[in-house]
Amino acid sequence: DAKTTQPNSMESNEEEPVHLPCNHSTISGTDYIHWYRQLPSQGPEYVIHGLTSNVNNRMASLAIAEDRKSSTLILHRATLRDAAVYYCILPTYSGAGSYQLTFGKGTKLSVIP
Amino acid sequence: NAGVTQTPKFQVLKTGQSMTLQCAQDMNHEYMSWYRQDPGMGLRLIHYSVGAGITDQGEVPNGYNVSRSTTEDFPLRLLSAAPSQTSVYFCASTAFPGAAASYEQYFGPGTRLTVT
């Protein structure tokens, strides 16, 4: 299974953009790139996903490298509510029906007021 | 929509006791799953279900049973609780992913279980 590598922690000032990197050098051609985040004492929350093209939604943007070996989650203006652990995940699907999100340790984002 | 709901929020068990963690979703999702999260760790898949009447094991199934009699509900049973099962348990649901693996999962708020 393809693995992802993320920095353990990052800091950002409030109202500034944040770029959260993720390396996935063994990604296959059919692997989607998903991002989830987990606020303190809450369940994980979907943020965004993509395959090849850059993606935007109301929460964030996802920039995918041309060779797909890395991606960057972009929060355009960090707020205190964005302080969370961010997970970059390549979901795996087996023919038997298993659909699994493998959560690593993620990147803990701290937002400084 | 309430999304994914879980009860109870907190539970303390003694070693050897059994209990059922409840999970329900109101989004008509076919796929439901249970994860556990140990302190400082990522989530690990316990069991999953691709529809009513169909369940299968995930990465760490030992000590847990599941059943899926309706689309909405997916309870997790601890047969004989052990201290190693102290964890936070998350239930999740998604529209059936098919082969594209491109669907988002919705997670419940979690059940914090302590086994003494």
Interface residues (C-beta under 8 A of the other chain):
Chain A: T30 D31 Y32 H34 Y36 S41 Q42 G43 P44 E45 Y46 H49 L51 Y87 P91 T92 Y93 A96 G97 S98 Y99 Q100 L101 T102 F103 G104 K105 G106
Chain B: V4 Y31 S33 Y35 Q37 G40 M41 G42 L43 R44 L45 Y48 V50 I54 D56 G58 E59 F90 A92 T94 P97 G98 A99 A100 A101 S102 Y103 E104 Q105 Y106 F107 G108 P109 G110
